[in-house]
C-alpha cells in the first residue's frame, strides 16, 4: 500500500510574517535598483521532518521568500529601492543570487552571492552565508502546526544576518 503525503507550501504568508515580526537594517542614503537571479526566483526546497510528521512534505519557495524580504524589509534601508527589469534603471544596482538553501537541524541555512554595480561597473561581489536560529523546540512541541512558523522565523533570521552584513559592506564601499 502506498502512503500519500500532504504537501505544505511554506512561502505563503511570509510577507505577513515579516510585517508582524519587523526587523530593521541600517539606513543607506542612496537610491538603487535590484535584480534577483532567475534561478533564484524559481528556487524551491523540499523536506520532510520526523518531528512534525514524515508524511508531510514541506515546500519552501526560496525565491519568493527572498522577494518578500526585499519588498518588506530591505526597501526600508534605502532612499529608494526598485526592482530592475533588466537594464540598470538607477546608477547603483544589486544582483542577488542564492546558491543554496537548506532547512537542516531545525534551522535555515542560506548561501547567497551579491554583486554591487555602479553604472554597470562591479564595485564588489561577495558570498554571504548565514544560519537562522534553530527551531527544534517549536517543531517538537508544535508539530506540523508550528512548522511553517519555524521555517519563516529561521529563514527571516538568516536573511536578516546576510542583509545586515550586506548593508555594512555597501556603507563601507560606497561613500555617502
N, C-alpha and C positions, 0 to 999 in steps of 0.2 A: 504494500500500500504506500502511495506517495503522500507526503505531508505537504500541505500548501502553506505558504508564508504570507504574512501581511507586509506589504511594502509601505514604509513611512517616510515621506519626503521631509527632510529636516530644514531645508532652507525657508520653507513657508513661515511667514511672520517674523523672520529675522529682523526686518526693518522695525517692526513693532517692538521686538525685544530691545533693540538698540535705543529706541526712543524712550522706553520705560526704564532703561538702565544706562543713562547717559554718562559718557566719559569725555573729558576734554583733552585736547592736544595743544601744544604751544601755538601761538599765532605767528604767521609769516605775512609780512606786509607786501604781498606780491599777488599778481593775477597769473593764473596758469591754466593750461588745459591738460587733459589726461586721456590716455587710451589704455584699455585692458586688452591684452593679448587674446586673439581669437580662440586659441586652445584653452586658455584660462576661462573664458566666458562659457565654454562648453564643459568644463571640467566637472566630473561627478565622482564621488567616492562612496562605495557601498560597504557596509559591515554588518555583522551580527554580534550580539553580545549575550553571553551566558547569563550575566547578571540581570538583564532586562527581558530575557526570553529568546532563546536561539531561533524560534520560529519567525521572529520579527526581522525583517530586512530594513536597515536604516540607510536612506539615500541622502547624501549630502551634496547638493549642487553648489559647489565651492565658488564657482564664478559668479553666481547670482548673489551669494553671501558677500563676496568682495564688493560687488556693485552696490549693494545695500550699505555696506560700511562706508564706502566712499561718499555716497549720497547723503547719509545721515550724519556721519562723524567728521570725515576728512574735509568736507567742503567748508566747515566752520573754522578751519585753521587758516584759510586764505581770504584775501580781499574778494577774490573771485576764483572759482574753480569750475570749469565746464568740461563736458565730455567733448573730445576731439573726434570728428567724423573721419579723419584720415589724413588731412593736411593740417599742419600746425596752425591753429587758429590764433593763439597768443604766442608771444616770443618764448615763454617758458613752458616746456611740455614734459609731462611724466608718462612713462610707459611701465605698466605693471604686468608681470608675468609670474604666476605661481608655478613653481617647478614640481612641488609635491605637497600633498595634504594627506594626513593620516589621522585617524582617531584611534589611538592605541593607549593601553594602560590608563584608560578613563580620561584622556586628555587629547586635545587637538595639537598637531604638530605641523607647522607650516614653514616651507622654504619658498622665498619669493625674490625674484630679481626686479630691481627698479632701475630704470635708466632716466636720467635727467638731461634734457637738452635745452639749450638756449639758441634760438634762431637756427635750429637744425643741427647744431654742433653739440656733441656729447660733452657735458660738464663732468658728470660722474656716473658710474654704474656700480651697483653694489648688490650682493646677495645678502638677504636678511633671513634669519631663522629664529623661530620662537615656538614656545610651547605654552598653551593655555594652562591654567590651573587644573589640576586633576579633579575629577567629579565622581570618584568612586562611591563616596558615601551617598550622594544624591541618587546615583543609579541603583545602588544596593537597596536603599530604603524606599525609593520612589518607583522603582521598576520601570516598566515601559512608559508609565505616565510622566516620569521625570526625564526620560532620555532626550527628548527634543530640547528641553531647557538646559540640560547638561552640555549638549553639543553647542548650543547657542552661546552659553556662557564661556566655555573653554575656547571656542573659535574667536569670540569677541575679544577675549584677553590676549590671545596670540596675535590677532590683527593689531590690537592696541599697542602691544610691545613693538611690533615691526614698525608701525607708523610713528611711534614716539621716537625711535631711532632715526627713521627717515627724516622727520621734521628737523631733528638736531643736525643731521647731515646737510639738509637744504640750507639751514641758517648758517652753517659753517662755510659752505661752498659758494653760496650766493649772497653776497653782501647786500644789505638793505639800501 
